[in-house]
Amino acid sequence: MKLDAVRLGCALATLWGAIVFLVGVANLIFGGYGASLLKAIDSIYPGYHYGEWGFLGVLMATIYAIIDGWVVGAVFGWLYNLYTKRKRTAAE
């Protein structure tokens, strides 16, 4: 089975972007919700700083998450196709 790397990237970008956005908004509303996740994101994504910029910070983290999710999904799909192609070639 071959994966479409671009579509997998889009799916992962949507999922990860939605998670980061929803946790960020929930943190703004309920103060402290998802703080550990947002602090981890703070250490990974340059320009995003937990607790600063309010909703604009959440949007910045979401944009980073969408880009990151797409790249990870596309690379994963490409690697999956590469390794399954080699496995099929070796079995034949």
C-alpha positions as a printed NumPy array, in Angstrom:
array([[  0.   ,   0.   ,   0.   ],
       [  1.354,   3.396,  -0.956],
       [  0.609,   6.552,   1.032],
       [  0.024,   9.948,  -0.529],
       [  2.675,  11.929,   1.36 ],
       [  1.144,  15.334,   0.593],
       [ -2.309,  14.325,   1.808],
       [ -0.86 ,  12.723,   4.919],
       [  0.97 ,  15.995,   5.552],
       [ -2.288,  17.925,   5.168],
       [ -4.104,  15.601,   7.563],
       [ -1.39 ,  15.842,  10.2  ],
       [ -1.146,  19.624,   9.753],
       [ -4.887,  19.942,  10.333],
       [ -4.838,  17.688,  13.387],
       [ -1.774,  19.219,  15.076],
       [ -2.823,  22.772,  14.226],
       [ -6.29 ,  22.182,  15.697],
       [ -4.843,  20.666,  18.869],
       [ -2.466,  23.567,  19.449],
       [ -5.163,  26.136,  18.67 ],
       [ -7.782,  24.558,  20.934],
       [ -5.375,  24.052,  23.83 ],
       [ -4.108,  27.621,  23.425],
       [ -7.605,  29.093,  23.443],
       [ -8.632,  26.903,  26.386],
       [ -5.56 ,  28.15 ,  28.238],
       [ -6.604,  31.744,  27.647],
       [-10.124,  31.034,  28.907],
       [ -9.392,  28.66 ,  31.791],
       [ -5.89 ,  29.888,  32.779],
       [ -3.396,  27.101,  33.306],
       [ -5.136,  24.515,  31.114],
       [ -2.55 ,  22.697,  28.991],
       [  0.28 ,  24.794,  30.42 ],
       [  2.774,  21.923,  30.221],
       [  2.043,  21.347,  26.535],
       [  2.235,  25.057,  25.748],
       [  5.532,  25.385,  27.626],
       [  6.923,  22.478,  25.604],
       [  5.75 ,  24.199,  22.412],
       [  7.436,  27.371,  23.684],
       [ 10.739,  25.497,  23.794],
       [ 10.335,  24.172,  20.246],
       [  8.812,  26.972,  18.151],
       [ 10.874,  30.18 ,  17.886],
       [  8.901,  33.359,  18.391],
       [  6.169,  31.75 ,  20.492],
       [  6.462,  32.506,  24.193],
       [  4.018,  30.978,  26.636],
       [  1.932,  33.598,  28.373],
       [  2.865,  36.464,  26.05 ],
       [  0.819,  38.104,  23.289],
       [ -2.454,  36.435,  24.242],
       [ -4.509,  35.358,  21.235],
       [ -1.833,  36.484,  18.739],
       [  0.582,  34.115,  20.469],
       [ -1.923,  31.301,  20.04 ],
       [ -2.238,  32.116,  16.331],
       [  1.549,  32.153,  15.95 ],
       [  1.873,  28.763,  17.645],
       [ -0.944,  27.427,  15.454],
       [  0.817,  28.555,  12.284],
       [  4.025,  26.876,  13.439],
       [  2.048,  23.718,  14.285],
       [  0.424,  23.614,  10.838],
       [  3.789,  23.935,   9.1  ],
       [  5.411,  21.433,  11.449],
       [  2.55 ,  18.959,  11.08 ],
       [  2.673,  19.147,   7.303],
       [  6.42 ,  18.597,   7.145],
       [  6.325,  15.678,   9.593],
       [  3.394,  14.053,   7.777],
       [  4.94 ,  14.469,   4.34 ],
       [  8.324,  13.135,   5.453],
       [  6.682,  10.206,   7.247],
       [  4.644,   9.346,   4.144],
       [  7.699,   9.608,   1.906],
       [  9.769,   7.385,   4.224],
       [  6.929,   4.864,   4.519],
       [  6.69 ,   4.629,   0.738],
       [ 10.465,   4.344,   0.434],
       [ 10.728,   1.483,   2.928],
       [  7.702,  -0.434,   1.676],
       [  9.046,  -0.144,  -1.884],
       [ 12.363,  -1.636,  -0.765],
       [ 10.572,  -4.413,   1.112],
       [  8.48 ,  -5.294,  -1.97 ],
       [ 11.612,  -5.267,  -4.172],
       [ 13.526,  -7.521,  -1.758],
       [ 10.62 ,  -9.996,  -1.5  ],
       [ 10.316, -10.392,  -5.271]])
